[in-house]
Amino acid sequence: MMNALGTQIKREFEQNNAVCSKVIDLFQLISNKSRFRILCILSQDEFCVNDIAEILDETKLSNISQQLRILSLAGVIAKRKENKFVFYRLADERFGQMLQFLRKSYLKPEGTEL
């Protein structure tokens, strides 16, 4: 027989099933190294495909464009067109906050050793 805490957790899982699925989908989306790096870039500011490719040292713009399309379809990034350029940015600041947390928590500061 389950204790009260176990029962409460089970109830919360049942009530938040859709949220749980959304979070899992989000983590699956960022489990791709290119997409994760693109999102880290976009957490700093908005950039066009050429800028993102240059930052990532990626010579094939089609690879970057494909990842941007996936992120856009998932609703994680937004885009705006200015003249002939398309600029991408994070669609939700909460996602940027999560990326900042991960960067601060897991990247070692320059000049230090882990």
C-alpha positions, 0 to 999 in steps of 0.5 A: 500500500502506498503512503500519502506522499506516493499517492500525492505524487501519483495524482500530480502525474495524472493531472499533469500528463500533458505537461510531462509529455511537453517537457519530454518532447522539449528535452528530446528536441534539445538532445540534438547537439546542433539544435542545442547549440543553436538554442544557446546562441539564440538565448543571447540574441537574435541571429540570421542563418549566416551568423549562426553558421559562422558561430558554429563553424558550419559550412553547409547552411542547409544543415543549419536551416534544417535544424532551424525549421525543426525548432520553428515547427516545434514552436521553440523559436520565432523568426522575422524577416528584414529585407532578404534576411530572416532573423531567429530568436527564442519564442519564449524567454522561459526557455532562455532562462533554462538554457542560462541555468544549464550554462551557469551550472555545467560550463566551467568558468574560463581559467578554472578546472573541474 
